Amino acid sequence: MANLDDYDLSPDSAPPSGADATDEMDTLRRSPGLVRIPLALVLAAALFGAWFSATSTADFVQHLDREVHKIHCSFNPGAAVEATLESPCRTAMLSPYSSWLRQDYWGGIPVSLFAIAVFAFLAYRAGHLLVRGRALRSEAVFLFAATLLPVGMSALYYWLAVTKVGAICKVCQGMYGSSAAAAVFALGAVFLSQGSDGKGIGRFLLGIVEGTAFVGVLTLVYLAAMPEADPKAGGANGCGTLANPADEAGIMIPIAPQPGGVPTIEVLDPLCPSCKAFDTRLSSSELHTRLDMKAVLFPLDSTCNWMVSTSMHPGACAVAEAMLCAGGNVTGKGSPAEAVRVLDWAFAHQDELLTQAKTDEPGVRKRLEAEFPAVKGCLGGAQVKNKIVKSLRWAVSNALSVLTPQVFVNGTRMCDEDTDLGLEYTLSRMLAGAAGGKK
């Protein structure tokens, strides 16, 4: 049996009760020193976010010289550059959502630049409070509110990456994670903050002015230092013209007819990843509504194209035949809308079609006939094969290089380097030149 002498039953040793217990817990919770922990974590998250953002911005700026470069694509922004050309990070960077004001500035202003400014501002605010060693409630609330901006933008861009771009880059995910972490830690700072000086509203407004200044100053610095389009490198002047643009053989397919639009011809391969990416970028731009676009099929598949020794895009001949059959270019039965439907389907299933065609090209043809019954009896026939030959001869008569996509706006070829980051900037000026030529 326990000895009662082993226990201290004096009033002083009794546990606090009621309001006293609550007061002690509240005092511990609001100890000024404790707030330094979440503030330090906010600072760390903001610095990581700025690091990821700076890496993304540096990769973007590097591509403004109209060349193709390797880019970073790792959760470690200091890792070696990504070697492949078809990485998710490259896809995200070349998407129309990676920068703003593309028609006004060469390449536009990268969204990641604004992210640098926002993360730098969060680091500044958290660092200031951390050095001071305490945070008033209004200061902590503002810091938390400020973190909601990158959180909201992260949510928006994650949605765009999933639903529009179809690729999520690791560097972008680093920014998303940094934003979320900063918000969580800032909420912890709100919980541990204490005191008020009655200047909360004024402090909140001042913080908005400071944050805007961070973004504004960095944007002005970028605009002052950013490279301009080199007129000698082609740009709006283009990279050549069509010698024989007429469609005497009836091989062109209207893929985006626009009455009154500027005549535009795209030389494409339906299983070309770059053609798919270009289609995505152009469709997301408001400029596509000003183009009366037709397609000339140029499959980089040795099955039907004598200009390539190996099939760069196996199965492309089968899909090109299906487009011509569905579009009415062979038998007169069909419509351009049906040809576009075949193209959209091929873009949507591009990876699996390329993989299947490497070992089972007849299987790809069977899939096309199953998906588009109207092409049966035409697909693989002598007439459609002859149309493919005439399409290739059209390319030869215009001395086109063996690559896709190639875009001709009113007979002038858009330089290959301008079909990615410089698309909107260059195309808007080519359209302006075409409109001026009509006057």
C-alpha positions, 0 to 999 in steps of 0.5 A: 500500500502506498504511503501518504507521506510520499505525496505533497498534499499542501495547497501550494502543490495543487494543480491550478484550476479554472481561469488560472490554468487557462491564464498560464497556458495562454502566457506560455502560448504567447511567450514573445520568444516562441513567435521567432520559430514560425517567423524563421520558418516563414523566412526559410520557405520564402527564401526557397521560393525565391530560389526556385523562382529565380531558377525558373526566370533565369531559364526563361531569360536564357531562351530569349536569344532565340536558341535552344538551351538546356533547362533546370527540372529538379526539386533541387533548383541548384541541380544540373540542367535537364538534358532532354528537350521534351521535359515537363519544365520545358513544356511549362516554360513554352506554354502561353501561361509562363509569361504575360504581355507577350504581344508587347514585349519580346517573350513577355514578362515571366510570371516567375519574375513576379514570384521572385518579388513576392517571395523576397517581400515575404522574406523581408517582412518575416526577417524584420520581425524575426530580428526584432524578436516579437510580432504584434497581432496586426503584423502577423495577420498581414504576413499571413494575408500576404502569403495568400497571394502566392498560395492563390497563384500556385493553385491557379497555375497548378490548375492550368498545368493539369488542365491546359498545359498537361505537364507539371514542372518540378521547379514550379512544384517547388514554388507551390510547396514554398507558398503553402509552407510559408502560409502555414508557418505564417498562420502559426505566427498569428497564433503566437503573436501578441499585443496591439498598438492600434495602428493595424489598418495603417500598417496593413496599407503600408504593407500593401504599398511596400509589396507593390513596390517590390513587384514594381521595381523588379519589373522595371529593372527587368524591362530595362535589362531584357533583350529585344528582338533582333530584326536581323534574326528574322522576327517579323520580317520572317525567314523566307517566302513561298515560291509556289503557294497555290494548291493546284493538287487540292492537298490543303486542309482548312484546319482553322478557317476564318473568313477575312483572316490573314491566309496562313499555311501550317506544314505539319506532322500529326504525330509531331510533338512540336506541332502539338505544342505549337497548336496549344500555344497558338490556340491559347493566344487571341491571335489565332482568331485572325488567321485563316489557317490551312494545313499541308501534311508533311509526315516525317515517316519513311513509310510514305516520305522518301525525304527521311531515311528513318521514321522520326514519327512512325504512324504519321503516314497513317494519320495523315492519310486519315485526315485527307480521307476524312477531309474530303480531299480524296473522294470528295466525301467528308469535311474539313471539320472531320479532318480536324477531328482526326488531328485533335484525336491524334494529338490527344493520343500522340504518345501511345500512337507513336509507341504502337506504330514502332512495332504495329503500324497496321494496328494504328490503321485499325484504330483509325478505322475503328475511331473514324469509320468513314475512312474505311475503303479510303485509308491505305488506298492508291488515291490517298497515297497519291495525295500524300505524294502530291503534298510532299511534292508541294513541299519540294516545289517550295524548297522547304526544309525537312522539319515541322511545324513550319508556318507561313503567314501571308506567304512569309515564313515565321522563323522556327525560333519564333514559334515558342516564346516569341510567338505572340510578339512576332505573329502580332507584327507579321499580322500588322504587316499583312494588314498594312500590305492590304491597304 
